[in-house]
Amino acid sequence: LSNTPLSLDVDTWMHETREGLRHISAAYADHRALFTSTYENGYFKGLVAWDTAAAYFAGAAGAGVYDGLWTGVDFAQVLQARLGAEKVPFFFTHSGALYSITNDAITDPDGSRIESRVVTRSLGFGDMTTLKELRYAELWVSELYHEVDIDIYFRPHGSTSWYPMGSRHLHAPTSVPGRRERLRISFDKHGQFCDPATKSSPGVAPMFQFAIEWKGHMMIERFRVGVLPRNEAPPDTCDAETAPPAAGGQVIEELDDFAYHVEGH
């Protein structure tokens, strides 16, 4: 028998200092358990969310799932209280502001578009050893409102750098709320950086990991990636010093989990 920890996804943010452990708070609302995380200079930089309703998804019993790291303000404390007939969580910030949760918000309290990110696990496409050539990524989105900017990044399994795959700007007319879109972003193997660690194209690897960032209001319904097997061909070699700049952006050494911040807080 084995007892696999369910917290591996959040392990990065759970190593609090002794001082931070004294101030941790938690609340439960809307089928989510929320915990303050990453203590620094008298406040917490984020909330770890655990979706307990996942235990009943599609009628199948199962464990709850990690539901993201919530950031944007400097959290001082989270607590649960009654608002009318409902129990809702309230968030006190380091600056003294008070927030709660709403399912109807299109923007942040300061009027700016909400920023979000989804990072996949490493995908082997049924085979974790055969080399694959990355070809394209497809994204089905819905609930589009006004302006939405989308950036997709990828990295070969084991790489520490993220490479830009492509960007899209979507505009939903105000007369068509909740608009749906299907996007395809092709991989430009001639415009990508060279992986300095392997001296090969980052678009050829046994496994790939993807990050989807967007600014605005939308829902991701489906994400699909197309690859071609490279059973016989060796990896494409390249020169990291002379490789052309990547189309659509720059290489990112690390995605900052706490870069997003609501202005004024």
Secondary structure, DSSP 4 states (H G I P E B T S, - for coil): -----S-GGGGGG----HHHHTT--EEEETTEEEEEEEEETTEEEEEEEEEGGGGGGGG-----EEEEEE-SS-EEEEEEEEETTEEEEEEEETTS-EEE--SS-SB-TTSPBPEEEEEPPPB-TT-SSS-EEEEEEEEEEEEEEEEEEEEEEEEETT-S-BEEEEEEEEEE-TTSTTEEEEEEEE--TTSSPPBTTTTB-TTEES-EEEEEEEEEEEEEEEEEEEEEE-SSSPPPB--TTTPPPPTTS--BS---TT----TT-
